[in-house]
Amino acid sequence: MAAMRRRTFKVLTFLLFFIFLTSFLLSYSHTMMTTTWFPKQMVLELSENFRKLMSYTHRPCACARCIGQQHVSSWFDERFNWSMQPLLTMQNALLEEDTYSWWLRLQREKQPNNLNDTVKELFQVVPGNVDPLLEKKSGGCRRCAVVGNSGNLRESWYGPQIDSHDFVLRMNKAPTAGFEAHVGSKTTHHLVYPESFRELAENVSMVLVPFKTTDLEWVVSATTTGTISHTYVPVPSKIKVKKSQILIYHPAFIKYVFDSWLQGHGRYPSTGILSVIFSLHVCDEVCHPPAPRPLATRGAGGPHSASPREAARASVARLAAIPAAIPTRAPPEAQLPHLSQVL
């Protein structure tokens, strides 16, 4: 008798669970028409909605659109690698042989010093235990603006909207003084290499993009003895940046941008595309505001925060419009297909 009751209880439990699951799956799709409860149709509806449920990707942030959302753009998913860490630390400083060989060829250094010794000396001066994702936390919404150096920003009046972001990334010798109404006044991270360095405000983190071993040695020199004052051009022998606010862009991340995002085209990535892909890994939502068109649809209120797919594509596609009279080639990222071809 007791065995019969247990069996009946199990059957009832299973039926209740089945009814609950069926109701849930049938109501999962917001566009579903009224369901007629015929066995064949019910099975088809269950199968389709179960597939949707299993393919649903949980967003790891509280933004309206999150970089972590998969299955939105196959082009983006093929290139974006969550495991890549954009900042060099003591824990991830060991480079694979092919990465090191590729990196050495970027500037064709002659007889560079030992990289391991250089990195060891570097982390005696600057922090070596930083979070490679800048303490990015799930459940939040870190909004970032990547501000290019285009003169098209003049008369844009985007300044207040740029400054409203949590992180504002700038690069190289980008000026802000006198242009605050259009480019903003806030900077949290400034990406530079020795030859493009400019004086930074006291609260700005310097992100060094090393294209050669000497760049790493320059950081040590510029914050201590000041012995390095020339690479292939004159560089500042001393810089006024707090050592605690110096971050190092990972050489392996440069190669990742080159291999995955540029598909091996060109000699090496520009600072612009390096800034954009860097932001995709440390931010939840990215906006790149330069005219003529921001990444997302532009309304009367100015630029809106862009989806990461647009950030990766359109932010550098405009570089293809560089006039032929300028003695430089448009970087390989300018040759990326138009957004409409992949989104």
Number of C-alpha atoms within 10 A of each C-alpha: 6 7 8 9 10 11 12 12 12 12 12 12 12 12 12 12 12 12 12 12 14 18 12 14 19 21 15 15 14 7 7 11 9 8 11 8 10 8 9 9 12 15 13 11 19 19 14 14 20 18 12 14 13 8 11 12 13 10 17 16 20 14 15 11 17 23 23 21 16 16 12 13 13 13 15 21 15 10 16 22 12 10 7 15 20 25 25 24 22 14 10 14 17 14 15 9 9 11 15 15 11 14 22 17 14 14 13 12 14 8 6 12 12 9 18 12 9 16 21 13 14 20 15 10 17 20 17 23 12 18 13 22 16 13 9 15 14 12 12 13 19 20 21 26 26 26 24 24 16 13 11 13 20 15 12 17 16 21 19 15 19 29 19 14 21 16 21 25 26 26 25 18 16 16 14 17 10 10 15 18 19 20 30 21 17 22 24 17 22 25 24 22 23 25 16 13 19 18 11 16 14 10 13 18 21 27 21 21 22 22 21 19 18 20 18 21 19 25 25 24 21 20 17 14 10 15 14 19 16 14 12 8 8 11 17 19 18 18 16 12 18 14 16 13 15 20 24 24 25 22 22 24 19 24 20 24 23 22 15 14 24 21 14 15 14 14 12 22 23 17 17 22 24 22 24 25 22 22 26 23 23 23 26 28 27 33 27 28 29 24 20 12 16 20 27 20 11 16 8 5 8 14 22 17 25 27 19 27 24 22 25 26 24 22 27 24 19 19 18 16 9 14 11 10 6 8 8 9 13 20 21 23 26 21 16 17 12 14 14 7 7 12 12
